[in-house]
Amino acid sequence: MKTLSVVIPVYYNEPSLPLLFEELLDAERQLSERGLGLELIFVDDGSGDGSYDELLRIQARRPQTRLIKLTRNFGGVHAVKAGFQLVTGDCFMMLAADLQDPPSMILAMADQWLAGSKYTVCVRASRQDPLTKRVFSAIYYQLLRLFVAKDYPVTGYDLALMDRVMLPHLLGSAKNINTPLFAYWLGFKPTILSYERRKRLHGTSRWSFVKRVKFMLDSLLGFSIVPIRMISFV
């Protein structure tokens, strides 16, 4: 049986983990009907709440679940990359633990992979986020389209299913600043799906404004020399 690996970074997600696990179990049953197994890899990115204890309870219910506990908070990108090192599946993806990205999209992306797509991207048709976050995101993605990838999704994406052929590139590159952007930057032609991003109902986002600005600058400077040339010119 072919297998889909799902890497899930966890950071202060104790309230949402039980609900996420139930949705993943439902997705696993439906994947099995399609002839696909499911490999779950959770990465605790230095959470200070009871997230890891909740993950141990999940593993007790589903012993084949794989857990990684990082020594401290390294950030979501590094947590995902740590999880990628344990991937054994024929295709793989990452999934947020806050339930804003619906696990049901796993099935839609899996269907595309079974149909032959090496790279399926889920773009946000809309997002239930505060106005400030939506404005910042719009500016950020416009800058990415201007300086890095002209055809990058206007509303961005986090959900994507990739064939295993892409895994060595993601593991071997020093461009580990922005995993979704790097995957897109590789040049594989994506199949595009759309979805409604859920409102966050459990826990509080740790993605502060300062972290978002730093992430934006690192992404632009890490993937394009245009900003550096502009700085030099000034």
Summary of the structure (lengths in Angstrom):
residues: 234
radius of gyration: 17.5
end to end distance: 57.6
largest distance: 59.4
contacts: 723
relative contact order: 0.16
helix: 44%
strand: 21%
